[in-house]
Amino acid sequence: MAEESVFGFIRLRKTTIIPSNMFFLWLDTSSKDFEKFRDQCCTETSVTPYDWKFYDRTDECYQFIKQADSKKNIVLISSGRLGADIINDLHDLSQLHSIYIYCNKKEKYEIWKINYKKVRGVFDDPVQLFDQMCQNLDEETRRSQLNSTSGNDIVPAPKSVAVKIHCLCKNEIKSYCQPNISWFPWQTSSCTTSLPIKGQGTIEIWQHESIPFELRISNKQDPNDNARNSYAIVLKIDTREAQLGTVSAQDGHILRVRDNTTEPHQVLQMDDNHWHCYWLTFYGEHRMIQYGIGEIRPKFKILEAYFEERDKAFIEMDQLENSKLIHPCVMKIWPPGHYSPVHNHGDAYGIIRILHGRLVLKFFPALLINLRQNPPIEQLFEENQVTWMIPKFNQTYQMLNPDMYGSCCITIHCYQYETNDQVYCEHFDFITNDGHHIEHYNCIPDNNYLTFKKIMMMESIHETIV
């Protein structure tokens, strides 16, 4: 995509504090991933570029670690091929703190996690590598702090948790650190600040780590402004309850709850190594506001409230347009009664057309194990009808040929996943048949169209002769 609004991707995580004696080495033949990883690490943690060093030769990396001060803690991020040359000789050195393997052939080096205790993981995804490294360092820092205070009668008061929001803007992740309690991350030069429709919009909060939060949409720069007309809409979520309400100067800035829920699947979700989307949609003209989890649409709302005329709050943001590429198509044949698993295409753009027969689509708010808690939207599509998907909309669904004893259904699909996605390869996450797991699938077509057409012609000729 050429550009994307700040509300297209908002990621919350706790800021990682790295001990001052920690040093990071990157060993690989290419520095491309190193530079991006280092820059992101310096943005999200307390380390600086001076705490990083890149090597493309094992002998130089080996000498640096060998001669390092024993009080230094070195984190080595290495490709599997280069790491294999030095891991045996360096593993037991006290200055080598931990090892992370980053390579394409992940399965080949998984055994290292068993053979070498300092190997903390093998990764082919830099985001997963970064998150795991930060989590390990966070846990180690917390254990160290607990050990240092275990013998003291006075335990210091817990510090407030600093939070960062990471926003995808103009095809680049921008990071903003929380300066105070009332925080406006989209009021920056890199983020959108106005809406094409006054008083109407949607805000998404994406979390990989569960962090209770309160979101306020105010008609003042300061939501706690004491001006007579100061007013704010509030969404407050924690593990016990989700509340939708308002605060105003006239009410003494006390939260007036308009709607709430304590259902476990409707409040802050527990950590499960998956992303969770919490959304808030507001319509100034209709004086209505909605909250939901997963895909954004009125049918999947969890909380809803209507406000009086005086309760209108106007926030303006810009909407950015994206130019998209056209991609090759795939044709699918659905025998009578056949269906797909419930699956999610992961923020793809797509078009599906019914070439023959009929198809039922069941749309779900999110890809969750317990689907019965969220009844789907069902729609029947006839021949030549079309449906579509865009990021965050129509992404999670199931397809079914409803004619148990009739004709087959034939559909044609076209998807795009990224701006530089030049080769067609449909992929998605799906719920397994037992309903207990979510797995990933890369769809490889059985044949290209010309080969398929030739096979069909041959079968038709054979049937005619017989």
C-alpha positions in Angstrom: 0.0 0.0 0.0 1.2 3.5 -0.7 -0.1 5.0 2.5 -2.2 3.9 5.4 -4.0 5.8 8.2 -2.7 5.7 11.8 -6.0 3.9 12.7 -5.1 1.0 10.3 -2.6 -0.4 12.7 -2.1 0.6 16.4 0.1 -1.7 18.5 0.5 -1.4 22.3 3.3 -2.9 24.2 5.2 -2.1 27.4 8.5 -0.3 27.0 11.5 -2.7 27.6 14.2 -1.4 29.9 17.5 -3.1 28.9 20.3 -3.3 31.6 23.2 -0.9 30.8 25.8 -3.7 30.5 23.9 -5.5 27.7 25.5 -5.5 24.2 24.0 -6.8 21.0 25.8 -8.5 18.1 24.3 -9.4 14.7 26.1 -12.0 12.6 24.9 -12.5 9.1 26.1 -12.0 5.5 23.6 -9.2 4.9 23.1 -6.0 7.0 19.7 -5.2 5.6 17.6 -6.8 8.3 20.1 -5.8 11.0 19.6 -2.1 10.3 15.8 -2.3 10.5 15.9 -4.5 13.6 18.5 -2.2 15.4 16.5 0.9 14.6 13.3 -0.6 15.9 15.0 -1.9 19.0 16.4 1.5 19.8 12.9 3.0 19.3 11.1 0.5 21.6 13.8 -0.1 24.3 16.3 1.8 26.3 19.3 0.7 24.1 21.2 3.0 21.7 22.8 2.4 18.3 26.2 2.3 20.2 25.0 -0.9 21.9 24.9 -2.7 18.6 27.6 -4.1 16.3 27.3 -6.0 13.0 29.6 -8.7 11.6 29.5 -10.6 8.4 32.6 -12.7 9.2 32.6 -15.4 11.9 36.3 -14.9 12.8 35.9 -11.2 13.7 32.7 -11.9 15.7 34.4 -14.7 17.5 37.4 -12.5 18.5 35.1 -9.7 19.8 33.1 -12.1 22.1 36.3 -13.9 23.2 38.1 -10.7 24.2 35.0 -8.9 25.7 34.9 -8.0 29.4 33.5 -10.8 31.5 31.1 -8.3 33.1 29.5 -7.5 29.8 26.4 -9.4 28.7 26.4 -10.1 25.0 23.2 -11.1 23.1 24.2 -12.8 19.8 21.7 -12.8 16.9 23.1 -15.0 14.2 22.2 -16.8 11.0 22.2 -20.6 11.4 25.0 -21.1 8.9 27.4 -18.6 10.4 26.4 -19.5 14.0 27.3 -23.1 13.4 31.0 -22.2 13.1 31.3 -20.6 16.5 28.5 -21.7 18.8 30.4 -24.7 20.3 33.5 -22.6 21.2 31.7 -19.6 22.6 28.6 -21.1 24.3 30.1 -21.5 27.8 31.8 -18.0 28.0 30.3 -15.9 30.9 30.2 -12.8 28.7 27.8 -14.5 26.2 24.4 -13.9 27.7 22.1 -15.5 25.1 21.8 -16.5 21.5 18.9 -16.1 19.0 19.0 -17.8 15.6 17.5 -15.9 12.7 17.3 -17.8 9.4 15.0 -19.1 6.7 15.6 -22.8 7.5 14.1 -22.7 10.9 13.4 -26.4 11.2 17.0 -27.2 10.6 18.2 -25.4 13.7 15.3 -26.1 16.2 17.4 -28.8 17.8 19.8 -26.2 19.1 17.3 -25.1 21.7 17.7 -28.5 23.2 21.5 -28.9 22.8 22.4 -25.3 23.9 20.8 -23.8 26.9 21.7 -20.2 25.8 19.9 -20.5 22.5 16.6 -18.8 23.4 14.8 -19.4 20.1 15.0 -20.0 16.4 13.0 -17.6 14.2 12.3 -16.8 10.6 10.2 -13.7 11.5 12.0 -10.6 12.8 8.9 -9.4 14.6 8.5 -12.6 16.6 12.2 -12.6 17.3 12.1 -9.0 18.6 9.0 -9.7 20.8 10.5 -12.9 22.3 13.8 -11.2 23.0 12.1 -8.2 24.7 9.9 -10.6 26.7 12.9 -12.6 27.9 14.8 -9.5 28.9 11.7 -8.1 30.7 11.3 -11.2 32.7 15.0 -11.3 33.6 14.9 -7.7 34.7 11.8 -8.3 36.9 13.4 -11.3 38.5 16.6 -9.3 39.2 14.5 -6.5 40.8 12.6 -9.0 43.0 15.8 -10.7 44.2 17.4 -7.4 45.0 14.5 -6.4 47.3 13.7 -9.8 48.8 15.9 -9.1 51.8 14.6 -5.6 52.5 11.7 -4.7 54.8 10.7 -1.8 52.6 9.6 -2.6 49.1 9.7 0.4 46.7 6.3 1.4 45.2 5.7 0.0 41.7 6.5 2.3 38.9 3.8 3.4 36.4 4.1 1.4 33.2 5.2 3.3 30.2 3.4 2.4 27.1 4.2 2.9 23.4 1.9 3.0 20.5 3.3 1.8 17.1 1.4 3.2 14.1 1.7 2.0 10.5 1.8 5.3 8.5 3.0 5.7 5.0 4.1 2.1 4.9 6.4 2.7 7.9 6.0 2.0 11.6 6.1 5.1 13.7 6.5 4.9 17.5 5.2 7.3 20.1 6.0 7.1 23.8 3.3 7.9 26.3 4.3 11.3 27.9 1.4 11.5 30.5 -2.0 10.1 31.4 -3.9 12.1 28.7 -2.1 11.3 25.5 -2.9 12.0 21.8 -0.6 9.8 19.7 -2.3 10.8 16.4 -1.7 14.5 16.9 1.7 14.4 15.3 3.2 15.4 12.0 3.3 11.8 10.8 -0.3 10.8 11.7 -3.7 11.9 10.4 -5.6 14.7 12.2 -9.0 15.2 10.4 -12.0 13.2 9.2 -13.7 13.7 5.8 -17.0 13.4 7.6 -17.3 15.6 10.7 -18.0 13.8 13.9 -17.8 10.3 12.4 -14.9 7.8 12.5 -13.5 4.5 13.9 -10.5 4.0 16.3 -8.9 0.6 16.6 -6.6 -0.5 19.4 -4.5 -3.6 18.5 -2.9 -5.5 21.4 -0.6 -8.5 21.4 0.0 -8.1 25.1 -3.1 -7.5 27.2 -2.9 -4.0 28.7 -6.0 -2.4 30.3 -6.8 1.0 28.7 -9.2 3.9 28.7 -9.9 5.8 25.4 -11.4 9.3 25.5 -12.8 11.2 22.5 -13.0 14.8 23.7 -14.1 18.2 22.2 -11.2 19.7 24.1 -7.4 19.4 23.9 -7.5 18.3 27.5 -10.2 15.8 28.3 -10.3 17.1 31.9 -10.8 20.7 30.8 -13.2 22.5 33.2 -14.9 24.6 30.6 -18.7 24.5 30.7 -19.0 22.7 27.4 -16.1 20.2 28.0 -17.3 16.8 27.1 -15.8 13.4 26.2 -16.9 9.9 25.2 -15.1 7.2 27.2 -14.3 3.5 26.4 -12.8 1.8 29.5 -11.7 -1.8 29.3 -10.0 -4.2 31.7 -10.1 -7.9 32.4 -13.3 -7.6 34.5 -15.5 -5.2 32.5 -15.9 -3.1 29.4 -17.7 0.3 29.9 -19.0 2.8 27.4 -20.0 6.2 28.7 -19.4 9.9 28.9 -17.8 12.5 31.1 -18.4 16.2 31.2 -17.5 19.3 33.2 -21.2 19.7 34.1 -21.1 16.2 35.7 -17.8 16.9 37.5 -15.9 14.7 35.1 -17.5 11.6 36.7 -18.0 8.7 34.3 -21.7 8.2 33.4 -21.8 4.6 32.2 -24.3 4.2 29.3 -23.6 0.5 28.5 -21.3 -2.2 29.9 -20.5 -5.9 29.9 -18.7 -8.4 32.1 -18.8 -11.3 29.7 -15.3 -12.8 29.5 -15.2 -12.9 25.7 -16.3 -9.2 25.5 -13.8 -7.6 27.8 -9.9 -7.4 27.7 -8.7 -10.7 26.3 -6.0 -12.7 28.0 -2.5 -13.1 26.6 -2.6 -16.0 24.1 0.1 -15.0 21.6 -2.5 -13.6 19.2 -3.4 -10.0 18.2 -6.8 -8.7 19.5 -8.6 -5.7 18.0 -10.8 -3.4 20.1 -12.7 -0.8 18.1 -14.8 2.2 18.8 -17.1 3.7 16.1 -18.9 7.0 16.5 -21.6 8.7 14.4 -22.0 12.3 15.3 -25.1 12.8 13.1 -27.0 9.9 14.7 -25.5 10.5 18.2 -24.6 6.9 18.4 -21.4 5.1 19.5 -20.5 1.4 19.4 -17.7 -0.9 20.8 -16.7 -4.3 19.6 -13.9 -6.8 19.3 -12.6 -8.2 16.0 -14.0 -7.2 12.7 -15.7 -3.8 12.5 -19.4 -3.8 11.6 -22.6 -3.0 13.4 -23.7 -6.6 13.5 -20.7 -7.5 15.7 -21.1 -4.6 18.2 -20.9 -5.5 21.9 -21.8 -2.2 23.4 -24.0 0.6 22.0 -25.2 4.0 23.3 -27.2 6.9 22.0 -26.6 10.5 23.3 -28.6 13.6 23.7 -28.2 16.5 21.2 -25.8 18.3 23.5 -23.6 15.3 23.7 -22.1 15.6 20.2 -18.3 15.4 20.1 -16.5 16.4 16.9 -13.1 15.0 16.0 -11.6 15.4 12.6 -9.2 13.1 10.9 -7.9 12.5 7.3 -8.7 9.5 5.2 -5.8 8.4 2.9 -6.4 6.6 -0.4 -4.4 3.6 -1.4 -3.5 2.5 -4.9 -3.6 -1.3 -5.4 -2.2 -3.7 -7.9 -4.2 -6.2 -9.9 -3.3 -9.8 -9.2 -3.9 -13.2 -11.0 -7.0 -15.1 -10.1 -7.7 -18.6 -8.9 -10.8 -20.6 -9.7 -12.3 -23.0 -7.1 -14.9 -25.8 -7.6 -17.2 -26.7 -4.7 -18.9 -30.1 -5.0 -22.5 -30.3 -3.6 -22.4 -29.9 0.2 -18.7 -29.1 0.4 -17.4 -26.2 2.5 -14.3 -24.4 3.7 -13.0 -24.1 7.3 -13.6 -20.8 9.0 -10.5 -18.8 8.0 -9.0 -15.3 8.0 -7.0 -13.8 5.1 -4.9 -11.4 7.3 -5.8 -8.0 6.0 -6.1 -8.9 2.4 -7.9 -7.1 -0.4 -10.0 -9.5 -2.4 -12.9 -10.1 -4.8 -15.0 -13.3 -5.1 -17.4 -13.9 -8.0 -19.9 -16.8 -8.4 -19.4 -18.2 -11.9 -21.9 -21.1 -11.5 -24.3 -22.4 -8.8 -24.8 -20.9 -5.4 -22.6 -20.1 -2.4 -23.4 -19.3 1.2 -20.8 -17.1 3.0 -20.8 -16.9 6.8 -19.0 -13.8 8.1 -17.5 -13.9 11.7 -16.2 -10.9 13.7 -12.8 -12.6 14.4 -11.0 -15.9 14.1 -11.6 -17.4 17.6 -11.7 -21.0 18.9 -15.1 -20.6 20.5 -17.2 -19.5 17.5 -20.6 -20.1 19.1 -20.2 -17.0 21.3 -20.3 -14.9 18.1 -23.1 -15.8 15.7 -22.1 -15.2 12.1 -23.8 -13.1 9.4 -25.0 -15.5 6.7 -25.6 -14.4 3.0 -26.5 -16.4 -0.1 -24.8 -15.5 -3.3 -26.3 -16.5 -6.7 -24.6 -16.9 -10.1 -22.7 -13.7 -11.3 -23.0 -12.0 -7.9 -19.8 -10.6 -6.3 -18.5 -10.1 -2.8 -15.3 -8.5 -1.6 -13.0 -7.9 1.4 -10.7 -5.1 2.5 -8.4 -5.0 5.5 -10.4 -5.2 8.7 -13.7 -6.0 6.9 -15.1 -9.4 5.6 -11.8 -11.0 6.6 -13.1 -13.9 8.6 -15.6 -16.2 6.9 -16.6 -19.7 5.8 -17.8 -20.7 2.3 -20.4 -23.5 1.7 -22.2 -25.0 -1.4 -25.8 -25.3 0.0 -27.0 -27.6 -2.8 -26.5 -31.0 -1.2 -27.7 -33.0 -4.2 -27.6 -30.4 -7.0 -25.0 -28.7 -9.0 -21.4 -27.9 -8.1 -20.5 -24.2 -7.4 -17.6 -22.5 -9.2 -16.0 -19.3 -7.9 -13.2 -17.1 -9.0 -11.0 -15.3 -6.5 -8.5 -12.5 -6.6 -6.4 -11.4 -3.6 -3.6 -9.0 -2.7 -1.7 -8.9 0.6 1.1 -6.3 0.3 2.2 -3.5 -1.9 5.2 -5.5 -3.3 3.2 -8.7 -3.6 3.9 -9.6 -7.2 3.4 -13.4 -7.1 0.0 -14.9 -6.4 -0.1 -17.2 -3.4 -3.3 -17.3 -1.4 -2.7 -17.8 2.4 -4.8 -17.7 5.5 -5.2 -18.9 9.1 -8.0 -21.4 9.8 -9.7 -23.3 12.6 -9.0 -27.0 12.4 -11.8 -29.6 12.1 -11.7 -30.4 15.8 -12.3 -26.7 16.6 -9.4 -26.5 19.1 -6.5 -25.0 17.1 -5.7 -22.2 14.7 -3.2 -23.1 11.9 -1.7 -21.5 8.8 -2.1 -22.6 5.2 -0.5 -21.5 2.0 -2.8 -22.4 -0.9 -1.1 -23.7 -4.0 -3.4 -24.2 -7.0 -3.7 -27.7 -8.4 -3.2 -26.6 -12.0 -3.0 -23.5 -14.1 -6.1 -22.6 -16.1 -4.9 -23.8 -19.5 -4.0 -27.2 -18.1 -7.3 -27.4 -16.2 -9.2 -26.5 -19.4 -7.4 -29.2 -21.4 -8.2 -31.8 -18.8 -11.9 -30.8 -18.8 -12.0 -31.0 -22.6 -10.4 -34.4 -22.6 -12.9 -35.7 -20.0 -15.8 -34.2 -22.1 -14.6 -35.9 -25.3 -14.2 -39.2 -23.4 -17.7 -39.1 -22.0 -19.1 -38.3 -25.5 -17.4 -41.3 -27.0 -18.6 -43.6 -24.3 
